[in-house]
Amino acid sequence: MKIKQQTMQRQNSYIILILICFFSQSSFGQDTLRLSRNEFLAIVKNYHPMAFKYRLENRIAAAGIQQAKGNFDPVLDAKTGEKTIDGTLYYQQRNVGLGIPTWYGIEVNGSYSYLDGEKLNNSDTKGGLYQVGVTVPLAKNLLYDKRRALLEQAQIAQRMTEAEQTVLTNELMLEAENSYWEWVKQYELYLLQRETVNINKERLALVIKTFQYGEQAAIDTTEALSQLQNYELEQQDAYLQFVSATQKLSVYLWEEDLKPYPVNEGLIPSERLQNNTDDTQYTDLLAQVDAHTLNGHASVRYYDEKGKILESERRLKLQSLLPKIDFSYNFYNKEGYTHQFFPLFDNNFQYGLKLEIPIFLRQARADYKMAKLKIDQNSLDLAYKSQELATKITGYKNEIYNYWSQIGIATKNMDNYKRLLMAEQSKYANGESSLFLINSRENKLIDAQEKILELRLKFLKSYNKLKWTNANFDSSVALR
């Protein structure tokens, strides 16, 4: 009876081993696509819709400058008309004119007009008449006016947009690179669990054999099988997390025609957390960051340029406090008559002097006060952004130093767990230990390996934050 039970236990063990091998997670095939970090970042920078959108903002800002320059374009106008009632020609007129605005608010204009008819006003001049004139502001709009302000603000806005585009693009690159390393971590966790499953499969097979030879108790096969099944569950979960990370990574993968790149399960990273060069280059990055001043950062430059726009607006509002005094002079010459330019105020001329000024200036004073207050607000924003940036940089540095130190300690701890596991396996081979102790040592080792992967990911994320912050000091970003 005892022999029959042992035979049935052996058959059950064989069946269990076959089922485990059949249902275990299969590894990736040979037709896999490997994606490196630099390839991934190049795709994001060149083809991601948000990166493309940020580049369009620069083109919009350039178009804004062209639009503002349009306020200085010469204007050509023409007019023709005729009025006849009951056979009487009241008037017939033709007019062509050209107006030329200048930078200092002075407007030059010239025209030719022809007028004829029987019902003209006394102030009208019959026949052809040439006119050349100029309008000069003597107070308001002499030193600064809306045309000059709009052009200056458009030029400043372009630099402001470039600074903003640099920050937004680098934030996108930071998010993308962190997603890539998160993807790498999940893949390495899956590989770790897969390796652990393979080791436990071999261990179960060995335990079954030793049990068949009568050297192990039947309960040891159950212990080995339970441990294997536990690791298989961990492998399945790790694989699910890797697939999920791959799907999140696909948000950043786009083709040249702005279509999402189709991502399948055959896509795997070619990088490893341990083998990247950032571990040895972080001291160079720290030195580069220390060499910069905060005033050169794109976020600070943004508020600095914004302050220039607000200052332009303040200067424009200041003009509203001045009286509007415009002097205009027009020289006339009838068609077919001899030109007589001088003296200017003797014959064939028209001049005017126009004065406008609000009595209380309440709107002008309020507009000027608001413009000054907005400048004060921007100064506070600039001071806060500078302090915030300095604090972030210091925090990133501290994180890099701390995580690098933790990686060193965790690596030594992992090596110790490896030695403990090897020692426990040797003792088990000599009959001085048990599978329970081996499993316990192995769990500790796996925990230590996962801890190192987590620390390396945290180190890289902090390194990336500092790296892309450093990239904001210069518009050109080199992918390392």
Sine and cosine of phi, psi and omega as CSV:
sin_phi,cos_phi,sin_psi,cos_psi,sin_omega,cos_omega
0.00,0.00,-0.67,0.74,0.00,-1.00
-0.92,0.40,-0.63,0.78,0.01,-1.00
-0.91,0.42,-0.64,0.77,-0.01,-1.00
-0.91,0.42,-0.65,0.76,0.03,-1.00
-0.91,0.43,-0.65,0.76,0.02,-1.00
-0.90,0.43,-0.60,0.80,0.02,-1.00
-0.91,0.42,-0.68,0.73,0.02,-1.00
-0.91,0.42,-0.62,0.78,0.03,-1.00
-0.89,0.45,-0.63,0.78,0.03,-1.00
-0.91,0.42,-0.68,0.74,0.03,-1.00
-0.89,0.46,-0.68,0.73,0.03,-1.00
-0.88,0.47,-0.61,0.79,0.01,-1.00
-0.91,0.42,-0.66,0.75,0.05,-1.00
-0.88,0.48,-0.70,0.71,-0.01,-1.00
-0.89,0.46,-0.69,0.73,0.01,-1.00
-0.88,0.48,-0.69,0.73,-0.01,-1.00
-0.89,0.46,-0.66,0.75,0.01,-1.00
-0.90,0.43,-0.68,0.74,0.01,-1.00
-0.90,0.44,-0.64,0.77,0.01,-1.00
-0.89,0.46,-0.71,0.71,0.00,-1.00
-0.91,0.42,-0.54,0.84,-0.06,-1.00
-0.97,0.25,-0.66,0.75,-0.11,-0.99
-1.00,-0.08,0.00,1.00,-0.02,-1.00
-0.93,0.36,0.40,-0.92,-0.05,-1.00
-0.92,0.39,0.81,-0.59,0.00,-1.00
-0.98,0.21,0.51,-0.86,0.01,-1.00
-0.99,0.12,0.17,-0.98,-0.01,-1.00
-0.93,0.36,0.57,-0.82,0.01,-1.00
-0.98,0.22,-0.02,-1.00,-0.03,-1.00
-0.98,0.20,-0.41,0.91,-0.04,-1.00
-1.00,0.07,0.82,0.57,0.01,-1.00
-0.98,-0.21,0.43,-0.90,0.02,-1.00
-0.95,-0.31,0.85,-0.52,-0.01,-1.00
-0.99,-0.13,0.69,-0.73,-0.06,-1.00
-0.84,-0.54,0.85,-0.53,0.02,-1.00
-1.00,0.03,0.22,-0.98,0.00,-1.00
-0.91,0.42,-0.73,0.68,-0.04,-1.00
-0.90,0.44,-0.63,0.78,0.06,-1.00
-0.89,0.45,-0.68,0.73,-0.01,-1.00
-0.90,0.44,-0.72,0.69,-0.02,-1.00
-0.92,0.39,-0.56,0.83,0.05,-1.00
-0.90,0.43,-0.63,0.77,0.04,-1.00
-0.89,0.45,-0.71,0.71,-0.01,-1.00
-0.89,0.46,-0.72,0.69,-0.08,-1.00
-0.92,0.40,-0.57,0.82,-0.10,-0.99
-1.00,-0.06,-0.52,0.85,-0.18,-0.98
-0.86,-0.52,-0.17,0.98,-0.04,-1.00
-0.93,0.38,0.69,-0.72,-0.04,-1.00
-0.84,0.54,-0.61,0.79,-0.02,-1.00
-0.94,0.35,-0.62,0.79,0.07,-1.00
-0.90,0.45,-0.65,0.76,0.04,-1.00
-0.91,0.42,-0.63,0.78,0.03,-1.00
-0.89,0.46,-0.68,0.74,0.00,-1.00
-0.90,0.44,-0.60,0.80,0.05,-1.00
-0.92,0.39,-0.56,0.83,0.04,-1.00
-0.91,0.42,-0.52,0.85,0.03,-1.00
-0.87,0.50,-0.61,0.79,0.05,-1.00
-0.90,0.43,-0.64,0.77,0.02,-1.00
-0.93,0.38,-0.58,0.82,0.06,-1.00
-0.91,0.42,-0.66,0.75,0.02,-1.00
-0.90,0.44,-0.63,0.77,0.05,-1.00
-0.90,0.44,-0.62,0.79,0.06,-1.00
-0.91,0.41,-0.52,0.85,0.04,-1.00
-0.90,0.43,-0.59,0.81,0.06,-1.00
-0.91,0.43,-0.70,0.71,0.03,-1.00
-0.87,0.49,-0.62,0.78,0.02,-1.00
-0.90,0.44,-0.68,0.74,0.00,-1.00
-0.92,0.39,-0.58,0.82,0.04,-1.00
-0.91,0.42,-0.41,0.91,0.01,-1.00
-0.88,0.47,-0.36,0.93,0.03,-1.00
-0.93,0.36,-0.29,0.96,0.02,-1.00
-0.98,-0.19,0.12,0.99,0.00,-1.00
-0.95,0.32,0.70,-0.72,0.13,-0.99
-0.88,0.48,0.55,-0.84,-0.04,-1.00
-0.89,-0.46,0.84,-0.54,0.05,-1.00
-0.97,-0.24,0.77,-0.63,-0.01,-1.00
-0.75,-0.66,0.44,-0.90,0.02,-1.00
-0.57,-0.83,0.52,-0.86,-0.03,-1.00
-0.51,-0.86,0.64,-0.77,0.10,-1.00
-0.62,-0.79,0.54,-0.84,-0.03,-1.00
-0.20,-0.98,0.33,-0.94,-0.02,-1.00
-0.42,-0.91,0.58,-0.82,0.03,-1.00
-0.70,-0.71,0.83,-0.55,0.01,-1.00
-0.72,-0.69,0.77,-0.63,0.05,-1.00
-0.72,-0.69,0.80,-0.60,0.01,-1.00
0.80,0.60,0.65,0.76,0.05,-1.00
0.98,0.18,-0.02,1.00,0.01,-1.00
-0.99,-0.14,0.81,-0.59,0.05,-1.00
-0.99,0.12,0.97,-0.24,0.02,-1.00
-0.93,0.37,-0.82,0.58,0.07,-1.00
-0.40,-0.92,0.37,-0.93,0.12,-0.99
-0.61,-0.79,0.83,-0.55,-0.08,-1.00
-0.67,-0.74,0.53,-0.85,0.13,-0.99
-0.67,-0.74,0.67,-0.74,-0.07,-1.00
-0.55,-0.83,0.71,-0.71,0.10,-0.99
-0.76,-0.65,0.77,-0.63,-0.03,-1.00
-0.67,-0.75,0.35,-0.94,0.03,-1.00
-0.67,-0.74,0.82,-0.57,0.07,-1.00
-0.92,-0.39,0.74,-0.67,-0.06,-1.00
-0.83,-0.55,0.96,-0.27,0.10,-0.99
-0.98,0.21,0.58,-0.82,0.01,-1.00
-0.90,-0.44,0.14,-0.99,-0.10,-0.99
-0.90,0.43,-0.59,0.81,-0.10,-0.99
-1.00,-0.04,0.39,0.92,0.10,-1.00
1.00,0.10,-0.09,1.00,0.02,-1.00
-0.99,0.13,0.71,-0.70,0.02,-1.00
-0.90,-0.43,0.78,-0.63,0.04,-1.00
-0.95,-0.30,0.70,-0.72,-0.01,-1.00
-0.62,-0.79,0.44,-0.90,0.05,-1.00
-0.51,-0.86,0.44,-0.90,-0.03,-1.00
-0.38,-0.92,0.30,-0.95,0.18,-0.98
-0.76,-0.65,0.76,-0.65,0.00,-1.00
-0.72,-0.70,0.55,-0.83,0.08,-1.00
-0.81,-0.59,0.76,-0.65,-0.06,-1.00
-0.67,-0.75,0.72,-0.70,0.03,-1.00
-0.51,-0.86,0.39,-0.92,0.03,-1.00
0.51,-0.86,0.13,-0.99,-0.05,-1.00
-0.98,-0.20,-0.17,0.99,-0.05,-1.00
-0.83,-0.56,0.77,0.63,-0.04,-1.00
-1.00,0.03,0.42,-0.91,0.10,-0.99
-0.95,0.32,0.40,-0.92,-0.02,-1.00
-0.90,0.44,-0.48,0.88,-0.02,-1.00
-0.99,0.14,-0.16,0.99,0.00,-1.00
-0.99,0.17,0.49,-0.87,0.00,-1.00
-0.92,-0.39,0.83,-0.55,0.01,-1.00
-0.96,0.28,0.42,-0.91,0.08,-1.00
1.00,0.10,-0.22,-0.98,0.00,-1.00
-0.99,0.13,0.63,-0.78,-0.04,-1.00
-0.61,-0.79,0.82,-0.58,0.07,-1.00
-0.99,-0.11,0.60,-0.80,-0.02,-1.00
-0.66,-0.75,0.71,-0.71,0.13,-0.99
-0.75,-0.66,0.78,-0.62,-0.07,-1.00
-0.59,-0.80,0.17,-0.99,0.01,-1.00
-0.56,-0.83,0.60,-0.80,0.08,-1.00
-0.84,-0.54,0.82,-0.57,-0.09,-1.00
-0.84,-0.55,0.85,-0.53,0.13,-0.99
-0.97,0.23,0.75,-0.66,-0.04,-1.00
-0.99,-0.15,-0.24,0.97,0.01,-1.00
-0.68,-0.73,-1.00,0.03,0.03,-1.00
-0.90,0.44,0.69,-0.73,0.04,-1.00
0.96,0.28,0.11,0.99,0.06,-1.00
-0.98,0.22,-0.77,0.64,-0.03,-1.00
-1.00,0.07,-0.41,0.91,-0.04,-1.00
-0.34,-0.94,0.66,-0.75,0.03,-1.00
-0.59,-0.81,0.01,-1.00,-0.11,-0.99
-0.90,0.43,-0.61,0.79,0.00,-1.00
-0.89,0.46,-0.74,0.67,0.02,-1.00
-0.90,0.43,-0.62,0.78,0.00,-1.00
-0.90,0.43,-0.69,0.72,-0.03,-1.00
-0.89,0.45,-0.65,0.76,0.00,-1.00
-0.93,0.38,-0.70,0.71,0.01,-1.00
-0.89,0.45,-0.67,0.74,0.01,-1.00
-0.92,0.39,-0.58,0.82,0.04,-1.00
-0.92,0.40,-0.63,0.78,0.03,-1.00
-0.92,0.39,-0.65,0.76,0.05,-1.00
-0.92,0.38,-0.64,0.77,-0.01,-1.00
-0.88,0.47,-0.52,0.85,0.04,-1.00
-0.91,0.42,-0.70,0.71,0.05,-1.00
-0.91,0.41,-0.59,0.81,0.04,-1.00
-0.90,0.43,-0.67,0.75,0.03,-1.00
-0.91,0.41,-0.64,0.77,0.03,-1.00
-0.88,0.48,-0.66,0.75,0.03,-1.00
-0.90,0.43,-0.69,0.72,0.02,-1.00
-0.90,0.43,-0.66,0.75,0.00,-1.00
-0.89,0.45,-0.61,0.79,0.03,-1.00
-0.89,0.46,-0.71,0.71,-0.01,-1.00
-0.90,0.43,-0.74,0.68,-0.05,-1.00
-0.91,0.42,-0.65,0.76,0.01,-1.00
-0.90,0.43,-0.69,0.73,0.00,-1.00
-0.94,0.35,-0.52,0.85,0.11,-0.99
-0.91,0.42,-0.64,0.77,0.06,-1.00
-0.89,0.45,-0.68,0.73,0.00,-1.00
-0.91,0.41,-0.59,0.80,0.05,-1.00
-0.89,0.45,-0.75,0.66,0.02,-1.00
-0.87,0.49,-0.65,0.76,-0.01,-1.00
-0.91,0.41,-0.72,0.70,-0.04,-1.00
-0.92,0.39,-0.62,0.78,0.06,-1.00
-0.90,0.43,-0.60,0.80,0.06,-1.00
-0.91,0.42,-0.60,0.80,0.03,-1.00
-0.89,0.45,-0.73,0.68,-0.03,-1.00
-0.94,0.33,-0.50,0.87,0.13,-0.99
-0.89,0.45,-0.63,0.77,0.06,-1.00
-0.90,0.45,-0.68,0.73,0.04,-1.00
-0.89,0.46,-0.67,0.74,0.00,-1.00
-0.88,0.47,-0.71,0.70,0.00,-1.00
-0.90,0.44,-0.57,0.82,0.04,-1.00
-0.92,0.38,-0.66,0.75,0.01,-1.00
-0.93,0.37,-0.57,0.82,0.09,-1.00
-0.89,0.45,-0.64,0.77,0.04,-1.00
-0.90,0.44,-0.69,0.72,0.03,-1.00
-0.89,0.46,-0.62,0.79,0.02,-1.00
-0.89,0.45,-0.72,0.70,0.00,-1.00
-0.93,0.38,-0.59,0.81,0.02,-1.00
-0.91,0.42,-0.67,0.75,0.05,-1.00
-0.90,0.44,-0.65,0.76,0.02,-1.00
-0.90,0.44,-0.64,0.76,0.05,-1.00
-0.88,0.47,-0.70,0.72,0.00,-1.00
-0.88,0.47,-0.65,0.76,0.02,-1.00
-0.89,0.45,-0.66,0.75,-0.02,-1.00
-0.96,0.29,-0.46,0.89,0.13,-0.99
-0.90,0.43,-0.71,0.70,0.03,-1.00
-0.90,0.44,-0.61,0.79,0.01,-1.00
-0.91,0.41,-0.66,0.75,0.02,-1.00
-0.90,0.44,-0.67,0.74,0.02,-1.00
-0.88,0.47,-0.64,0.77,0.02,-1.00
-0.92,0.40,-0.66,0.75,0.00,-1.00
-0.91,0.42,-0.63,0.77,0.02,-1.00
-0.89,0.45,-0.66,0.75,0.01,-1.00
-0.90,0.43,-0.71,0.70,0.00,-1.00
-0.91,0.42,-0.52,0.85,0.08,-1.00
-0.92,0.40,-0.63,0.77,0.02,-1.00
-0.90,0.43,-0.53,0.85,0.03,-1.00
-0.99,0.10,0.01,1.00,0.05,-1.00
0.99,0.15,0.26,0.97,-0.03,-1.00
-1.00,-0.09,-0.19,0.98,-0.01,-1.00
-0.78,-0.63,0.45,-0.89,0.07,-1.00
-0.99,0.17,0.41,-0.91,-0.03,-1.00
-0.89,0.46,-0.51,0.86,-0.04,-1.00
-0.91,0.41,-0.40,0.92,0.02,-1.00
-0.92,0.39,-0.57,0.82,0.06,-1.00
-0.91,0.41,-0.60,0.80,0.05,-1.00
-0.92,0.40,-0.64,0.77,0.04,-1.00
-0.88,0.48,-0.72,0.69,-0.01,-1.00
-0.92,0.40,-0.64,0.77,0.00,-1.00
-0.92,0.39,-0.67,0.74,0.02,-1.00
-0.88,0.47,-0.66,0.75,0.03,-1.00
-0.90,0.43,-0.66,0.75,0.02,-1.00
-0.89,0.45,-0.72,0.70,0.00,-1.00
-0.89,0.45,-0.59,0.81,0.04,-1.00
-0.90,0.45,-0.69,0.72,0.02,-1.00
-0.93,0.36,-0.53,0.85,0.05,-1.00
-0.91,0.41,-0.61,0.79,0.09,-1.00
-0.89,0.45,-0.66,0.75,0.03,-1.00
-0.90,0.44,-0.60,0.80,0.02,-1.00
-0.91,0.40,-0.69,0.73,0.03,-1.00
-0.88,0.48,-0.67,0.74,0.02,-1.00
-0.92,0.40,-0.65,0.76,0.03,-1.00
-0.89,0.46,-0.63,0.78,0.02,-1.00
-0.92,0.40,-0.64,0.77,0.04,-1.00
-0.89,0.45,-0.67,0.74,0.03,-1.00
-0.90,0.43,-0.59,0.81,0.03,-1.00
-0.92,0.38,-0.68,0.73,0.03,-1.00
-0.89,0.46,-0.66,0.75,0.02,-1.00
-0.90,0.44,-0.66,0.75,0.04,-1.00
-0.91,0.41,-0.56,0.83,0.05,-1.00
-0.91,0.42,-0.65,0.76,0.03,-1.00
-0.91,0.42,-0.63,0.78,0.05,-1.00
-0.91,0.41,-0.58,0.81,0.03,-1.00
-0.92,0.39,-0.49,0.87,-0.04,-1.00
-0.90,0.44,-0.32,0.95,0.04,-1.00
-0.88,0.47,-0.45,0.89,-0.05,-1.00
-0.99,-0.14,-0.05,1.00,-0.06,-1.00
-0.98,-0.18,0.91,-0.40,-0.02,-1.00
-0.73,-0.69,0.47,-0.88,0.04,-1.00
-1.00,0.01,0.10,-1.00,-0.09,-1.00
-0.89,0.45,-0.52,0.86,-0.01,-1.00
-1.00,-0.01,0.39,0.92,0.05,-1.00
0.88,0.48,0.59,0.81,0.12,-0.99
-0.95,-0.32,0.62,-0.79,0.02,-1.00
-0.85,0.52,0.67,-0.74,0.02,-1.00
-0.98,0.21,0.80,-0.60,0.01,-1.00
-0.94,0.35,0.88,-0.48,-0.04,-1.00
-0.97,-0.26,0.77,-0.64,0.06,-1.00
-0.90,-0.44,0.04,-1.00,-0.06,-1.00
-0.96,0.28,-0.11,0.99,0.02,-1.00
-0.99,0.11,0.01,1.00,-0.01,-1.00
-1.00,0.04,0.83,-0.55,0.00,-1.00
-0.71,-0.70,0.40,-0.92,0.01,-1.00
-0.98,0.19,0.54,-0.84,0.09,-1.00
-1.00,-0.09,-0.13,0.99,0.01,-1.00
-1.00,-0.09,0.31,-0.95,0.11,-0.99
-0.74,-0.67,0.54,-0.84,-0.03,-1.00
-0.86,0.50,-0.58,0.82,-0.07,-1.00
-0.99,0.14,-0.44,0.90,-0.15,-0.99
-0.99,-0.13,0.04,1.00,0.00,-1.00
-0.97,0.26,0.37,-0.93,-0.11,-0.99
-1.00,0.09,-0.12,0.99,-0.05,-1.00
-0.91,0.41,-0.42,0.91,-0.01,-1.00
-0.87,0.49,-0.58,0.81,-0.06,-1.00
-0.99,-0.13,-0.22,0.98,-0.07,-1.00
-0.98,-0.20,0.00,1.00,-0.11,-0.99
-0.92,0.39,-0.48,0.88,0.04,-1.00
-0.92,0.39,-0.60,0.80,0.06,-1.00
-0.90,0.43,-0.64,0.77,0.02,-1.00
-0.90,0.44,-0.67,0.75,0.02,-1.00
-0.88,0.48,-0.62,0.78,0.02,-1.00
-0.92,0.39,-0.62,0.78,0.03,-1.00
-0.90,0.44,-0.69,0.72,-0.01,-1.00
-0.90,0.43,-0.66,0.75,-0.01,-1.00
-0.91,0.42,-0.42,0.91,-0.03,-1.00
-0.98,0.21,-0.23,0.97,-0.03,-1.00
-1.00,-0.02,0.41,-0.91,0.17,-0.99
-0.96,-0.27,0.48,-0.88,-0.07,-1.00
-0.89,0.46,-0.47,0.88,-0.03,-1.00
-0.90,0.44,-0.34,0.94,0.00,-1.00
-1.00,0.03,-0.10,1.00,0.00,-1.00
-0.96,0.29,0.60,-0.80,-0.08,-1.00
-0.87,0.49,-0.59,0.81,0.01,-1.00
-0.91,0.42,-0.63,0.77,0.04,-1.00
-0.95,0.31,-0.65,0.76,0.03,-1.00
-0.88,0.48,-0.56,0.83,0.02,-1.00
-0.86,0.52,-0.76,0.65,-0.02,-1.00
-0.95,0.32,-0.50,0.86,0.05,-1.00
-0.91,0.43,-0.70,0.71,0.04,-1.00
-0.93,0.38,-0.59,0.81,0.06,-1.00
-0.88,0.47,-0.62,0.78,0.05,-1.00
-0.89,0.46,-0.57,0.82,0.04,-1.00
-0.93,0.38,-0.61,0.79,0.07,-1.00
-0.90,0.44,-0.68,0.73,0.01,-1.00
-0.92,0.40,-0.56,0.83,0.06,-1.00
-0.92,0.38,-0.61,0.79,0.08,-1.00
-0.89,0.46,-0.65,0.76,0.02,-1.00
-0.92,0.40,-0.58,0.81,0.03,-1.00
-0.91,0.42,-0.68,0.73,0.03,-1.00
-0.89,0.46,-0.61,0.79,0.02,-1.00
-0.93,0.38,-0.66,0.75,0.01,-1.00
-0.92,0.39,-0.49,0.87,0.03,-1.00
-0.89,0.46,-0.53,0.85,0.01,-1.00
-0.90,0.44,-0.46,0.89,0.00,-1.00
-0.94,0.34,-0.28,0.96,0.06,-1.00
-0.99,0.16,-0.22,0.97,-0.02,-1.00
-1.00,-0.05,0.48,-0.87,0.07,-1.00
-0.94,0.35,0.54,-0.84,0.03,-1.00
-1.00,0.00,0.96,-0.29,0.01,-1.00
-0.84,-0.54,0.95,-0.32,-0.03,-1.00
-0.91,-0.42,0.79,-0.61,0.08,-1.00
-0.96,-0.28,0.75,-0.66,0.02,-1.00
-0.79,-0.61,0.61,-0.79,0.03,-1.00
-0.67,-0.74,0.73,-0.68,0.03,-1.00
-0.78,-0.62,0.75,-0.66,0.08,-1.00
-0.97,-0.25,0.71,-0.70,-0.03,-1.00
-0.88,-0.47,0.51,-0.86,0.11,-0.99
-0.53,-0.85,0.85,-0.53,-0.02,-1.00
-0.97,0.26,0.57,-0.82,-0.01,-1.00
-0.89,0.46,0.77,-0.63,0.02,-1.00
1.00,-0.03,-0.03,1.00,-0.01,-1.00
-0.97,-0.25,0.34,-0.94,0.01,-1.00
-0.97,0.26,0.64,-0.77,0.01,-1.00
-0.96,0.29,0.70,-0.71,0.10,-1.00
-0.67,-0.74,1.00,-0.05,-0.07,-1.00
-0.98,0.21,-0.58,0.82,-0.09,-1.00
-0.85,-0.52,0.51,-0.86,-0.07,1.00
-0.95,0.30,0.51,-0.86,-0.14,-0.99
-0.90,0.44,-0.59,0.81,-0.09,-1.00
-0.96,-0.29,0.55,0.83,-0.01,-1.00
-0.95,-0.30,-0.67,0.74,-0.06,-1.00
-0.37,-0.93,0.43,-0.90,0.06,-1.00
0.83,0.56,0.77,0.64,-0.02,-1.00
-0.61,-0.79,0.24,-0.97,0.15,-0.99
-0.52,-0.86,0.75,-0.66,0.06,-1.00
-0.73,-0.68,0.33,-0.94,0.02,-1.00
-0.47,-0.88,0.50,-0.87,0.06,-1.00
-0.76,-0.65,0.87,-0.50,-0.10,-0.99
-0.89,-0.46,0.74,-0.68,-0.01,-1.00
-0.82,-0.57,0.76,-0.65,0.08,-1.00
-0.66,-0.75,0.74,-0.67,0.08,-1.00
-0.36,-0.93,0.82,-0.57,0.09,-1.00
-0.90,0.43,0.60,-0.80,-0.11,-0.99
-0.93,0.36,-0.72,0.70,-0.08,-1.00
-0.99,-0.13,-0.33,0.95,0.01,-1.00
0.83,0.55,0.50,0.86,-0.06,-1.00
-0.91,0.41,-0.70,0.72,0.01,-1.00
-0.91,0.41,-0.67,0.74,-0.01,-1.00
-0.90,0.43,-0.68,0.73,0.00,-1.00
-0.92,0.40,-0.61,0.79,0.03,-1.00
-0.92,0.38,-0.67,0.74,0.02,-1.00
-0.88,0.47,-0.65,0.76,0.00,-1.00
-0.93,0.38,-0.64,0.77,0.02,-1.00
-0.90,0.43,-0.67,0.74,0.03,-1.00
-0.90,0.44,-0.62,0.78,0.02,-1.00
-0.89,0.46,-0.65,0.76,0.03,-1.00
-0.93,0.37,-0.62,0.78,0.01,-1.00
-0.92,0.40,-0.59,0.80,0.04,-1.00
-0.91,0.42,-0.57,0.82,0.07,-1.00
-0.90,0.43,-0.66,0.75,0.05,-1.00
-0.89,0.46,-0.66,0.75,0.04,-1.00
-0.87,0.50,-0.70,0.72,-0.01,-1.00
-0.91,0.41,-0.57,0.82,0.05,-1.00
-0.89,0.45,-0.63,0.78,0.06,-1.00
-0.91,0.40,-0.67,0.74,0.05,-1.00
-0.88,0.48,-0.65,0.76,0.00,-1.00
-0.90,0.43,-0.70,0.72,0.01,-1.00
-0.90,0.44,-0.67,0.74,0.01,-1.00
-0.91,0.42,-0.70,0.72,-0.01,-1.00
-0.89,0.45,-0.63,0.78,0.03,-1.00
-0.90,0.44,-0.70,0.71,0.01,-1.00
-0.93,0.38,-0.66,0.75,0.02,-1.00
-0.88,0.48,-0.68,0.74,0.01,-1.00
-0.91,0.42,-0.69,0.72,0.02,-1.00
-0.88,0.47,-0.65,0.76,0.01,-1.00
-0.91,0.41,-0.68,0.74,0.02,-1.00
-0.89,0.46,-0.69,0.72,-0.01,-1.00
-0.88,0.47,-0.69,0.72,0.04,-1.00
-0.88,0.47,-0.66,0.75,0.03,-1.00
-0.90,0.44,-0.66,0.75,0.02,-1.00
-0.89,0.46,-0.66,0.76,0.02,-1.00
-0.88,0.48,-0.73,0.69,-0.01,-1.00
-0.88,0.48,-0.64,0.77,0.01,-1.00
-0.90,0.44,-0.68,0.73,0.00,-1.00
-0.88,0.48,-0.75,0.66,0.01,-1.00
-0.87,0.50,-0.71,0.70,-0.09,-1.00
-0.92,0.39,-0.73,0.69,-0.02,-1.00
-0.91,0.40,-0.58,0.82,0.03,-1.00
-0.90,0.43,-0.64,0.77,0.06,-1.00
-0.91,0.41,-0.67,0.74,0.01,-1.00
-0.90,0.44,-0.59,0.81,0.02,-1.00
-0.88,0.47,-0.66,0.75,0.04,-1.00
-0.88,0.47,-0.69,0.72,0.01,-1.00
-0.92,0.39,-0.69,0.72,-0.03,-1.00
-0.91,0.42,-0.55,0.83,0.03,-1.00
-0.91,0.42,-0.69,0.72,0.05,-1.00
-0.89,0.45,-0.64,0.77,0.02,-1.00
-0.90,0.45,-0.66,0.76,0.03,-1.00
-0.90,0.44,-0.66,0.75,0.03,-1.00
-0.88,0.48,-0.61,0.79,0.04,-1.00
-0.90,0.43,-0.67,0.74,0.03,-1.00
-0.91,0.42,-0.55,0.83,0.07,-1.00
-0.90,0.44,-0.69,0.72,0.01,-1.00
-0.91,0.41,-0.63,0.77,0.03,-1.00
-0.90,0.44,-0.64,0.77,0.02,-1.00
-0.91,0.41,-0.70,0.72,0.01,-1.00
-0.89,0.46,-0.64,0.77,0.02,-1.00
-0.91,0.41,-0.63,0.78,0.00,-1.00
-0.92,0.39,-0.60,0.80,0.03,-1.00
-0.92,0.39,-0.61,0.79,0.05,-1.00
-0.91,0.41,-0.67,0.75,0.03,-1.00
-0.90,0.43,-0.61,0.79,0.02,-1.00
-0.91,0.42,-0.62,0.78,0.02,-1.00
-0.90,0.43,-0.49,0.87,0.02,-1.00
-1.00,0.00,0.07,1.00,0.03,-1.00
0.98,0.19,0.31,0.95,-0.05,-1.00
-0.96,-0.27,0.08,1.00,-0.01,-1.00
-0.63,-0.78,-0.18,-0.98,-0.04,-1.00
-0.64,-0.77,0.26,-0.97,0.04,-1.00
-0.89,0.45,-0.52,0.85,0.00,-1.00
-0.87,0.49,-0.70,0.71,0.01,-1.00
-0.93,0.37,-0.62,0.79,0.05,-1.00
-0.88,0.47,-0.71,0.71,0.00,-1.00
-0.89,0.46,-0.62,0.78,0.02,-1.00
-0.90,0.44,-0.70,0.71,0.05,-1.00
-0.89,0.45,-0.64,0.77,-0.02,-1.00
-0.92,0.40,-0.64,0.77,0.05,-1.00
-0.88,0.47,-0.66,0.75,0.04,-1.00
-0.89,0.46,-0.66,0.75,0.00,-1.00
-0.90,0.43,-0.68,0.73,0.00,-1.00
-0.90,0.43,-0.66,0.75,0.06,-1.00
-0.86,0.51,-0.65,0.76,0.01,-1.00
-0.92,0.40,-0.65,0.76,0.03,-1.00
-0.91,0.42,-0.66,0.75,0.05,-1.00
-0.91,0.41,-0.59,0.81,0.02,-1.00
-0.89,0.45,-0.66,0.76,0.02,-1.00
-0.90,0.43,-0.68,0.74,0.04,-1.00
-0.87,0.50,-0.66,0.75,0.01,-1.00
-0.91,0.42,-0.66,0.75,0.01,-1.00
-0.92,0.39,-0.64,0.77,0.03,-1.00
-0.90,0.43,-0.61,0.79,0.04,-1.00
-0.91,0.41,-0.69,0.72,0.03,-1.00
-0.89,0.46,-0.65,0.76,0.04,-1.00
-0.87,0.50,-0.72,0.69,-0.03,-1.00
-0.91,0.41,-0.61,0.79,0.02,-1.00
-0.90,0.43,-0.68,0.73,0.05,-1.00
-0.92,0.39,-0.63,0.77,0.05,-1.00
-0.88,0.47,-0.67,0.74,0.00,-1.00
-0.91,0.41,-0.63,0.78,0.04,-1.00
-0.86,0.52,-0.70,0.72,0.00,-1.00
-0.95,0.32,-0.60,0.80,-0.02,-1.00
-0.91,0.42,-0.72,0.69,-0.03,-1.00
-0.98,0.21,-0.39,0.92,0.19,-0.98
-0.92,0.39,-0.66,0.76,0.05,-1.00
-0.90,0.44,-0.56,0.83,0.02,-1.00
-0.91,0.41,-0.42,0.91,0.02,-1.00
-0.95,0.32,-0.24,0.97,0.08,-1.00
-0.98,0.21,-0.24,0.97,0.00,-1.00
-0.60,-0.80,0.67,-0.74,-0.05,-1.00
-0.94,0.34,-0.42,0.91,0.00,-1.00
-1.00,0.03,0.82,-0.57,-0.05,-1.00
-0.92,-0.40,0.85,-0.53,0.05,-1.00
-0.99,-0.11,0.80,-0.60,0.03,-1.00
-0.98,0.19,0.84,-0.54,-0.02,-1.00
-0.94,-0.35,0.00,0.00,0.00,0.00
